[in-house]
């Protein structure tokens, strides 16, 4: 509850990545039920990220993220139908890149906030 908004986004990305990676393993193992649950959780996380966007304050960046999240949802759905691990790995790489960017932004925000605290 004491996490910043940026830190919460980083956590969502971490859970998204964990579910995508788990789904890849489950596809390889032919674990139908597990794969379905992991992809469903991944979709739920992307919808949560999408719903958390502030389109007014976020401007063009929020709009671009919304389009990217729409792409993520489309890809997750396609992987669920095709079981294309290569496609899933490409999506995971893209999400990992965004996770890294959000992590850096959250760290910078935390550093800026701690430097403004009076001693």
C-alpha positions as CSV (number, residue, x, y, z in Angstrom):
1,X,0.0,0.0,0.0
2,X,2.9,2.4,0.5
3,X,4.3,1.8,-3.0
4,X,4.2,4.6,-5.5
5,X,2.1,4.4,-8.7
6,X,5.3,3.8,-10.7
7,X,6.4,0.9,-8.3
8,X,3.0,-0.7,-8.7
9,X,3.3,-0.6,-12.5
10,X,6.7,-2.3,-12.2
11,X,5.1,-5.0,-10.0
12,X,2.4,-5.5,-12.6
13,X,5.0,-5.9,-15.3
14,X,6.9,-8.4,-13.1
15,X,3.7,-10.5,-12.7
16,X,3.0,-10.2,-16.4
17,X,6.5,-11.5,-17.3
18,X,6.2,-14.3,-14.8
19,X,2.9,-15.5,-16.4
20,X,4.2,-15.2,-19.9
21,X,7.3,-17.2,-19.1
22,X,5.2,-19.8,-17.2
23,X,2.9,-20.1,-20.2
24,X,5.8,-20.8,-22.5
25,X,6.9,-23.6,-20.3
26,X,3.4,-24.9,-20.0
27,X,3.0,-24.9,-23.8
28,X,6.2,-26.9,-24.1
29,X,4.9,-29.4,-21.5
30,X,1.5,-29.5,-23.1
31,X,-0.1,-28.4,-19.9
32,X,-3.3,-27.1,-21.4
33,X,-5.0,-26.0,-18.1
34,X,-1.9,-24.4,-16.8
35,X,-1.2,-22.5,-20.0
36,X,-4.8,-21.3,-20.1
37,X,-4.6,-20.0,-16.6
38,X,-1.2,-18.3,-17.1
39,X,-2.4,-16.6,-20.3
40,X,-5.6,-15.5,-18.7
41,X,-3.7,-14.0,-15.8
42,X,-1.4,-12.2,-18.3
43,X,-4.4,-10.8,-20.1
44,X,-6.0,-9.6,-16.8
45,X,-2.7,-7.8,-15.9
46,X,-2.6,-6.1,-19.3
47,X,-6.2,-5.0,-18.9
48,X,-5.3,-3.6,-15.4
49,X,-2.4,-1.7,-17.0
50,X,-4.7,-0.4,-19.7
51,X,-7.4,0.7,-17.2
52,X,-4.8,2.5,-15.0
53,X,-3.8,4.8,-17.9
54,X,-4.7,8.5,-17.4
55,X,-5.5,9.5,-20.9
56,X,-5.9,13.2,-20.0
57,X,-2.7,13.6,-18.0
58,X,-0.7,11.1,-20.0
59,X,-1.4,12.6,-23.4
60,X,0.4,11.0,-26.4
61,X,2.4,8.6,-24.1
62,X,-0.8,7.2,-22.6
63,X,-2.3,6.9,-26.1
64,X,0.7,5.0,-27.3
65,X,0.7,2.7,-24.3
66,X,-3.0,2.0,-24.8
67,X,-2.3,0.9,-28.4
68,X,0.7,-1.2,-27.2
69,X,-1.5,-2.9,-24.5
70,X,-4.1,-3.6,-27.2
71,X,-1.3,-5.3,-29.1
72,X,-0.3,-7.3,-26.1
73,X,-3.8,-8.5,-25.6
74,X,-4.1,-9.5,-29.2
75,X,-0.8,-11.4,-29.1
76,X,-1.7,-13.2,-25.8
77,X,-5.0,-14.3,-27.4
78,X,-3.2,-15.4,-30.6
79,X,-0.7,-17.5,-28.6
80,X,-3.6,-19.1,-26.7
81,X,-5.0,-20.2,-30.1
82,X,-1.8,-21.1,-31.9
83,X,0.5,-22.2,-29.1
84,X,3.2,-20.3,-31.0
85,X,6.1,-20.2,-28.4
86,X,8.2,-18.0,-30.8
87,X,5.4,-15.4,-30.8
88,X,5.2,-15.6,-27.0
89,X,9.0,-15.2,-26.7
90,X,8.8,-12.0,-28.9
91,X,6.0,-10.7,-26.7
92,X,8.0,-11.5,-23.6
93,X,11.0,-9.6,-24.9
94,X,8.9,-6.6,-25.6
95,X,7.3,-6.6,-22.2
96,X,10.8,-7.1,-20.6
97,X,12.0,-4.0,-22.3
98,X,9.1,-2.0,-21.0
99,X,9.6,-3.5,-17.5
100,X,13.2,-2.3,-17.6
101,X,12.1,1.2,-18.6
102,X,9.4,1.4,-15.9
103,X,11.9,0.1,-13.3
104,X,14.4,2.9,-14.2
105,X,11.6,5.5,-14.1
106,X,10.4,4.3,-10.7
107,X,13.9,4.3,-9.4
108,X,14.5,7.9,-10.7
109,X,11.1,9.0,-9.2
110,X,12.0,7.4,-5.8
111,X,15.4,9.1,-5.8
112,X,13.9,12.4,-6.7
113,X,11.3,12.1,-3.9
114,X,13.9,11.1,-1.3
115,X,16.1,14.0,-2.2
116,X,13.2,16.4,-1.6
117,X,12.6,15.2,1.9
118,X,13.8,17.7,4.4
119,X,16.5,16.5,6.9
